[in-house]
Amino acid sequence: MDIYLDTADLEQLRAGASYGVIDGVTTNPSLVAKTGMPFAEIVPKILEIVDGPISFEVLSTDCDGIVAEGRKLAAVHENVVVKVPIIREGIKAIKQLASEGIKVNATLCFQPLQALLVAKAGAAYVSPFIGRLDDISTDGMELIEQIVQMYANYDMATQVIVASVRHPLHIQQAALIGADICTVPYSVFDKMFNHPLTDLGLERFLADAEKIPK
Ligand code: G3P
């Protein structure tokens, strides 16, 4: 399973990329707003840090506007993936952008049938938001299982990006289900490394190593 960072924060991206295990990045308008930087400034900077698919979201909500924004974004760099909301106009725009060879990440997916529609429209990726479903007492991971199963049934090429991740267990569950990608906030990525027994074990090994005759 590929791991993406779900952030536009340049320091977090640099720190994450330094481990060599980050495959891509997803952003959204809320994450870009948090940086306090203009969108046009942040795009090239993110593209410099991570060499992999990087999703930037359109702001238009009508088909022509989405397509125009999508073309502009895609022209910036080959790694750019155009994030399009799953609304009626968005589906039409996905069909058009995909027919031009532009990779689309269909976002704000909360229902398996939305995932079916965007796959039929030719989206390269779909982003089901599991944490926001969990937040309203609905099993977000069940949505991932259903989409993965549905795509497998019909050999659909759209890749599933597990999004709105809240804790490390979400990443583990996503990988066990067989999701293609999990996009994680830096704070959650950082928790993947830790186990107290690893720290204790290393401490003991190093202490015992001192006892080895030189
Ligand atoms: O990038 C989309 C998604 O991951 C947002 O997550 O935490 O705002 O629900 P969240």
Boltz pocket constraint, residues with backbone or C-beta under 6 A from the ligand:
constraints:
  - pocket:
      binder: B
      contacts: [[A, 6], [A, 26], [A, 27], [A, 28], [A, 129], [A, 131], [A, 132], [A, 163], [A, 164], [A, 165], [A, 183]]
      max_distance: 6.0
